[in-house]
Amino acid sequence: MKELDITELERKFQEKIDNEIRIEPNDWMPDAYRKTLIRQISQHAHSEVVGMLPEGNWITRAPNLRRKAVLLAKVQDEAGHGLYLYSAVETLGADREETIDDLHTGKAKYSSIFNYPTLTWADMGAIGWLVDGAAIMNQVPLCRCSYGPYARAMVRVCKEESFHQRQGFEIMTKLAQGTPEQKAMAQDALNRFWWPALMMFGPNDADSPHTAQSMKWKIKRHTNDELRQQFVDITVPQAEMIGLTVPDPDLKWNAETGHYEFGEINWDEFWQVVSGNGPCNKDRVDARRKAKEDGSWVREAANAYAEKRKARKAS
Ligand code: BYC
């Protein structure tokens, strides 16, 4: 295609975005837009699937039948989110198996938060409250993402995430109102998950290579720092309400700006975790790789059955 034609196509594409017209799979789109979406949506899908592991670890040890049933349902929802998101990636022409292989070879990223261990039952509360809370903050604006299939997938995902957040907050509330040991367990979980939850929003805007272009394309509607600030502003009063202390000595309310000021995030730790050196990175990827290997006989049997049916229909 001539260079002039591409410039014209790009102009029309940006015009659609500026006018809030959704981009659909068969519409023309710049290669870089397609690549950005494949990168972000596949990382998001991997996060959902890897995110099942830290909580799956507690299903057999949930303190009662109700808690077990709720946790099981939450983890199943996350599998469902992964499946919608892998389907959304396929609408962009990506191959699902290759995308998953990129996770297994360590080429693709997934959310840093899932590389931390879940040591106590209170961690199920902290994950639901903080991790799903951060996920909602990030994902509600994605319901207005310029790419149709991703935006539509996010609507259902967000409804389910809000149930997840509430179940986590309920666990934390109950523990915080419990015995001194239970309250201490809840505080310890908050201490360990607070900073990693803030890291979920990604690097500061000044160090985020993708934000400016993704905002122009309306893939992202807010910057990483804007969403992180919203999360802090909403979550700090929730902690106070249940009598827990946010582990940040620099945290203070600024009446002039109407926002909380908070301390510096340990970005060295963030980049270490993102580059594969977090406490559980190896375990998480090994577990996903093993799940694929262990499930290979199921896929082979399903394929053999499908082939046989096709042959029978043709004869
Ligand atoms: N962890 O320029 P930036 C969930 C990477 S919730 C790992 O800001 P972008 C769940 C980033 O990929 C979690 N890597 O990038 C909840 C980029 O690397 P590459 C999943 C991170 O894309 C409960 C580089 O750093 N949610 O699933 O504009 C239970 C520079 O960053 C992280 C989503 O994925 C991180 N925290 O903004 C179960 C939401 N942060 O690709 C499951 C969709 C940044 O250049 N994703 N990086 O190698 C997004 O909204 C955006 O991709 C991000 C990053 C805000 C995460």
Residues whose N, C-alpha, C, O or C-beta is under 5 A from the ligand:
A	BS01	BYC	R39 Q40 Q43 H44 S47 E48 G51 E78 K109 Y110 S111 S112 V131 D132 A135 M199 M200 F201 G202 P203 S208 P209 H210 T211 S214 V274
